Amino acid sequence: TTHDINLLNEEFIRRDTIWFTDKDEYGETKIVRLSSLGLHKNLSPYNAYKQGKLVKLPFLGSQYINLND
């Protein structure tokens, strides 16, 4: 498992070995295989992920400090 999206580059790994996890609103984790998402063969998994086409992109919070707290 990794959080390094650079590994989505197909020079490193085959499409059939890429899996994503996603949590729903109840906190349950779903596991989804890249090949089941219907990604066109000419579309890069790396670019599709960065555009949010595969799974929801993580929200890591604001880069700014909230001074009102």
C-alpha positions in Angstrom: 0.0 0.0 0.0 1.2 3.5 -0.7 0.1 7.1 -0.9 2.6 8.0 -3.6 0.5 8.9 -6.7 3.6 8.8 -8.8 3.3 5.0 -8.8 0.2 5.4 -10.9 2.5 6.0 -13.8 2.2 2.9 -16.0 6.0 2.6 -16.4 6.1 1.3 -12.9 2.9 -0.8 -12.5 0.3 -2.6 -14.6 -3.3 -1.3 -14.6 -4.7 -4.6 -13.4 -2.7 -4.4 -10.2 -4.0 -0.9 -9.1 -6.7 -0.8 -6.4 -8.2 2.2 -4.6 -9.9 2.4 -1.2 -12.7 4.8 -0.4 -14.7 5.4 2.7 -18.4 6.1 2.6 -20.4 8.3 4.8 -20.7 5.5 7.4 -17.0 5.0 7.6 -17.1 1.7 5.7 -14.2 1.1 3.3 -14.8 0.0 -0.2 -12.0 -1.5 -2.4 -12.2 -0.7 -6.1 -10.0 -2.1 -8.9 -8.8 0.4 -11.5 -9.8 -1.9 -14.3 -13.5 -1.9 -13.1 -13.8 1.9 -13.4 -13.9 1.9 -17.2 -10.9 4.1 -17.8 -10.1 4.5 -21.5 -6.8 2.8 -22.4 -5.3 6.0 -23.7 -6.1 8.0 -20.5 -3.3 7.9 -17.9 -4.3 6.6 -14.5 -2.1 9.3 -12.9 -3.8 12.1 -14.7 -7.3 10.7 -14.2 -6.6 10.4 -10.4 -5.3 14.0 -10.2 -8.5 15.2 -12.0 -10.7 13.3 -9.5 -12.1 11.0 -12.2 -11.4 7.7 -10.4 -12.1 8.2 -6.7 -12.7 11.2 -4.5 -9.5 13.2 -3.9 -8.6 13.4 -0.2 -9.3 16.7 1.6 -6.3 17.4 3.7 -7.7 20.7 5.1 -6.6 24.2 4.5 -3.0 25.2 4.2 -3.8 28.3 6.2 -4.0 28.6 10.0 -7.5 29.5 11.3 -6.8 32.4 13.7 -10.4 32.5 15.0 -10.0 29.3 17.0 
